[in-house]
Amino acid sequence: MKSARCEEFRTPEGRKKAHDQLVKEGIDAFVVIGGDGSFTGAMKFNEEYGFPVMGIPGTIDNDIFGTSNTLGFDTAMNTVVEVIDKIRDTASSHNRLFFVEVMGRDVGHIALNVGVGAGAEEILIPEENLGLITENVGESITVLDRETEVHNIFPGGQPNDIITIATDKAYKVNNSQLFKKFFEIAFRKSGFKDDSTPFMPEGLILKVIEKERTLLEAIKINTSKKIIKINYSFKITE
């Protein structure tokens, strides 16, 4: 159909223009076939002008309330399963693991159903909180004359939203609860609102960097051989 979203229709002026055109052409009702965006626009249009609207859920995302399957959802699932069947041949012959990303906007209906149907080892969906993605970058930086192991944290899984953590593996420290405190103190400015606890390897956190800006950095470490406790002071960079 070559149809697409109309940015003008998002504005009151654009919707008035649409209403005037419908009246001019003698159209007294219309049928909307689409997904969440189309239905949202139709509902807004109906609320503003009382114009009769009928909605037919047509979206591969299957994210419209009131129907088991939207138009296009079954076709999308069968298409993805067919593609995965071909990928599996390569994965099996080369003994490799493949990650397959599918569409779905903010819902995981395609991923979940296709994953079950195609026999996926793991299925990741937006509805399931996966916490933070942690990556060992294989590099080191020096903090307080100590060589540290560097990890990157990706809040929300976004590749450009990186928080870098430097830890000293000489100390066997469980950073899970401590790291949550760091979020409360320093990462509020990054817009992180999740309560997830990231996976972090053992090691004393000495430095936290967000996009080349130092948030936390150890300036002093006091240790005791008799007490399993590490006290350290941080400076917080605004």
KALINNOR-V700787 format. One record per residue. N is the residue number from 1. D_LAST is the distance of its C-alpha to the last C-alpha in whole Angstrom. Layout:
n->N d_last->D_LAST
n->N d_last->D_LAST
This chain:
n->1 d_last->52
n->2 d_last->50
n->3 d_last->48
n->4 d_last->44
n->5 d_last->41
n->6 d_last->42
n->7 d_last->38
n->8 d_last->41
n->9 d_last->42
n->10 d_last->38
n->11 d_last->39
n->12 d_last->41
n->13 d_last->43
n->14 d_last->43
n->15 d_last->45
n->16 d_last->47
n->17 d_last->48
n->18 d_last->49
n->19 d_last->51
n->20 d_last->53
n->21 d_last->54
n->22 d_last->55
n->23 d_last->57
n->24 d_last->59
n->25 d_last->60
n->26 d_last->61
n->27 d_last->59
n->28 d_last->59
n->29 d_last->57
n->30 d_last->55
n->31 d_last->54
n->32 d_last->50
n->33 d_last->50
n->34 d_last->46
n->35 d_last->43
n->36 d_last->41
n->37 d_last->40
n->38 d_last->43
n->39 d_last->44
n->40 d_last->41
n->41 d_last->42
n->42 d_last->46
n->43 d_last->45
n->44 d_last->43
n->45 d_last->46
n->46 d_last->48
n->47 d_last->46
n->48 d_last->46
n->49 d_last->50
n->50 d_last->52
n->51 d_last->53
n->52 d_last->54
n->53 d_last->52
n->54 d_last->53
n->55 d_last->51
n->56 d_last->52
n->57 d_last->49
n->58 d_last->48
n->59 d_last->45
n->60 d_last->45
n->61 d_last->42
n->62 d_last->44
n->63 d_last->42
n->64 d_last->44
n->65 d_last->45
n->66 d_last->49
n->67 d_last->50
n->68 d_last->50
n->69 d_last->50
n->70 d_last->49
n->71 d_last->51
n->72 d_last->50
n->73 d_last->48
n->74 d_last->51
n->75 d_last->52
n->76 d_last->48
n->77 d_last->48
n->78 d_last->52
n->79 d_last->50
n->80 d_last->47
n->81 d_last->50
n->82 d_last->52
n->83 d_last->49
n->84 d_last->48
n->85 d_last->52
n->86 d_last->52
n->87 d_last->48
n->88 d_last->50
n->89 d_last->53
n->90 d_last->50
n->91 d_last->48
n->92 d_last->51
n->93 d_last->53
n->94 d_last->50
n->95 d_last->49
n->96 d_last->45
n->97 d_last->43
n->98 d_last->42
n->99 d_last->39
n->100 d_last->40
n->101 d_last->38
n->102 d_last->40
n->103 d_last->39
n->104 d_last->38
n->105 d_last->35
n->106 d_last->34
n->107 d_last->37
n->108 d_last->38
n->109 d_last->42
n->110 d_last->43
n->111 d_last->41
n->112 d_last->42
n->113 d_last->46
n->114 d_last->46
n->115 d_last->45
n->116 d_last->47
n->117 d_last->50
n->118 d_last->49
n->119 d_last->49
n->120 d_last->45
n->121 d_last->44
n->122 d_last->40
n->123 d_last->39
n->124 d_last->36
n->125 d_last->35
n->126 d_last->33
n->127 d_last->34
n->128 d_last->33
n->129 d_last->30
n->130 d_last->30
n->131 d_last->26
n->132 d_last->24
n->133 d_last->25
n->134 d_last->25
n->135 d_last->26
n->136 d_last->27
n->137 d_last->26
n->138 d_last->28
n->139 d_last->26
n->140 d_last->25
n->141 d_last->22
n->142 d_last->22
n->143 d_last->20
n->144 d_last->21
n->145 d_last->24
n->146 d_last->25
n->147 d_last->25
n->148 d_last->23
n->149 d_last->25
n->150 d_last->22
n->151 d_last->22
n->152 d_last->21
n->153 d_last->20
n->154 d_last->21
n->155 d_last->20
n->156 d_last->23
n->157 d_last->25
n->158 d_last->23
n->159 d_last->24
n->160 d_last->21
n->161 d_last->18
n->162 d_last->18
n->163 d_last->16
n->164 d_last->17
n->165 d_last->18
n->166 d_last->19
n->167 d_last->22
n->168 d_last->24
n->169 d_last->28
n->170 d_last->29
n->171 d_last->28
n->172 d_last->30
n->173 d_last->27
n->174 d_last->27
n->175 d_last->23
n->176 d_last->24
n->177 d_last->23
n->178 d_last->20
n->179 d_last->19
n->180 d_last->19
n->181 d_last->17
n->182 d_last->14
n->183 d_last->14
n->184 d_last->14
n->185 d_last->11
n->186 d_last->9
n->187 d_last->11
n->188 d_last->12
n->189 d_last->10
n->190 d_last->12
n->191 d_last->15
n->192 d_last->17
n->193 d_last->19
n->194 d_last->22
n->195 d_last->23
n->196 d_last->24
n->197 d_last->24
n->198 d_last->24
n->199 d_last->26
n->200 d_last->25
n->201 d_last->27
n->202 d_last->27
n->203 d_last->25
n->204 d_last->23
n->205 d_last->19
n->206 d_last->18
n->207 d_last->15
n->208 d_last->13
n->209 d_last->12
n->210 d_last->12
n->211 d_last->14
n->212 d_last->13
n->213 d_last->9
n->214 d_last->9
n->215 d_last->7
n->216 d_last->10
n->217 d_last->12
n->218 d_last->15
n->219 d_last->16
n->220 d_last->19
n->221 d_last->22
n->222 d_last->25
n->223 d_last->28
n->224 d_last->31
n->225 d_last->34
n->226 d_last->36
n->227 d_last->33
n->228 d_last->32
n->229 d_last->28
n->230 d_last->25
n->231 d_last->23
n->232 d_last->19
n->233 d_last->16
n->234 d_last->13
n->235 d_last->10
n->236 d_last->6
n->237 d_last->4
n->238 d_last->0
